[in-house]
Amino acid sequence: MTQETINTFLFITPLVIGGIIAAMNADNANITIENAVAWTRKTQSKTSIKKDWFSRLIANPILWIIVRLSDTTEDFSHRGIKNGIRIAATLYIIAAWCFILYTALIIAVVIVIAGVILYVVFKVLINSNEDVKRGYEKGQGVLNSNTQAKQEDVSDFAGLKGKKIYSGTNWFNEELKGRVDDDGNIYKGTNWFNEEKIGRIDEDGNILAGTSFLNETKVGRIDEDGNLHKGTNWFNEEKTGRIDEDGNIHKGTNWFNEEKKGRTGD
């Protein structure tokens, strides 16, 4: 059986069923259909006042159409023809409504999939651009000055004296990245075995990069309010973040664009 034959059969089936009901004009069939029409009216009346999405968008529209159809055939004198038309038309309406809902579902799924694909693509492109940018800046730093690369590392490890430094936005995703001892020495590493000294914070709050007094250079400072500044002197420094009273480390130039990047504590 070909698909065309199947489609033709499905199309004429409601007409055949309606024709049989009209031709038979049986009391039992007519009473059953009229009871069904009465139930449909009652159900549509209740559904029309409901606020949930299923009642408003799916159930009530098709019930309303079926009720209106029943109203147009109410004056037919021949009960068999009246109920035969009602059954045939109702079957066509249900089939058409199912097709509309199926089509809407397919369109919604396609839109969601397309949205996810676009999000992933843009996310990858943005991350790729950021990686390229960071790689370029890192390369420029190596070409221009090895000290600049050290400056960026030490600035990211600046914290409070005698406290550990954690990266992360909350207690669930944070991880230990280093510490500042009581003398202000800055260490990078997760424990005593793999840590290495990368700088220190002096008594005036200056952040110095280097492993000893012989090779250290100033890369920034922490002021008395906990604001983090990057730069070698007062003329070229810029604010890069702050450490609040609870030890949270925020990155950003002001209160509007800052975001938590970690904390300093025990």
C-alpha positions, 0 to 999 in steps of 0.5 A: 500500500502506497503512502498516497493510498494511505493518505486518501484512506485517512482523508475519507474515513471521517466522511465514511463514518459520518455518512454511515451515522447519517444513513442509519439514523439510529437512536442509540448512536444519536443519543450517544453523540448528543450526550457527547456534545452536551459534555463538550459544551460543559467542559468548554465552559469550565475550561474557558475560565481556567488560567493554566497554559494547557487549558488556554492554548491547547484544550479550550481552542479545539473545544470552542470550535467543536461547540460552535460547529454543534451550534450551527447544526442544532437546527437540522431536523434530521438527527442522523444527518446532524450528528453525522456532520458533527462526527465527521467535522469533529474528526477533521478538526481534531486531526487538523489541531493535532497537525498544528500542535505537531508543527508548532512543537517541531518549530519550537524544537528547531528554534531551541536547537538553533539557539543552543548551537548559536550560543555554543558557537558564540561562546567558543568564538568569544573564548577563542578571542579571549585566548588569542588576546591573552596569548598575544598579551602574554607574548607581548609581555615576554618580548617586551619584558620578563618582569611584566609577566612576573608582575601579572602573576604577583598581582594576582597573588596579592592578599593579606599578611598571614593569610592563604589565598583562594581563587573562586566565586564561592566556597564550592568552587574555590581552590587554594592558589597560594599564601602570604606569610606574616612577613609579607612574603608571597608564595605560589602553590597549594602546599609546603612542598610545591610552593615557591616564593614569587614576591612580597608585600612590604610595610608600606603595602608595596607589592614587589615581584621577585624571589629575593631582595636582589631581583625584586621590583615594584609591580603594585600596592595595597592601600590602607582601604584594601584597594589593589593598584597595579603599576610601578609608581603613582603616575602609571598605576591603576586600580585593579580590584580590592580586598573587602573587610571579610577578605573577599578579593574583587577584581574591577576598577569600581563598584559597578564592574567588579566581581568576586574572584577569590578570598584571602583567609585561613 
